[in-house]
């Protein structure tokens, strides 16, 4: 049961990281040329990119634990 839970957590964090990466890059690329939304969406996009890196780190940690079992 513990291994299944870790595998599901690994998949969840990996997908969450990919989604954050895609949305963050979209926000930065789409609104970088806009005068009104430039700063707000750039900050949100950067925050999502940082969240994606954190999710990839967590998924890597969980994947390391799965490989040792």
N, C-alpha and C positions, 0 to 999 in steps of 0.2 A: 504493500500500500504506500509506503514511504517513497519507493522508487517511482511509482506512477505519479504521485503528487509532485515530485521534483521534476519529472519529465514534462508534466503539464505547466509547471511554473517556468521552466526553460522556454517552452514554446510561447507562452504568454508574453514573457519579457522580450523575447526575440521579435515577435510580431509588433509589440508596442514600440520597440526601438525603431523598427523599419517605418512604421506609421508616423512616428514623431519626426524621423529624418525626412520623409517625403513632404509632410505638411510644413515643416520648418523651411525647407528649401523653396517650396512653392511660395510661402509668404514673403521670404526675402526677395526672390526673383520677381514676383508679380508686383510688389508694392515699392520696390526700390526707386522707381522712376516717378512715383506719385508724390506730389508736393504735400498733400494733406496728410496722407497715411504713412509717410516715409518712416518717421521715427518709431511710431507705435508698433507697426507690424514688423519692423526690423528687430526691435527688442523682443517681441513675442516669438519671432522666428528663431532668433538666437537662443532664447530660453528653451524652445522645443529641441533645438540641436543639442544643447547641453543635456536635456532629458534623454535624448536618444543615446548619447554616449553613456550615460548612467545606466540605461536599460541594457545596453550591450555589455557593460561591465558586470552587471548582475547576472545576465544570461551566461556569460563566460564563467563566472564563479559557480553557478549551478551546474553548468556543463562539466566543469572540472570535478565536481563532487560526483556526478553521475559516472564519469569515466573511472573513478577509483572504486566504485562498488562492483 
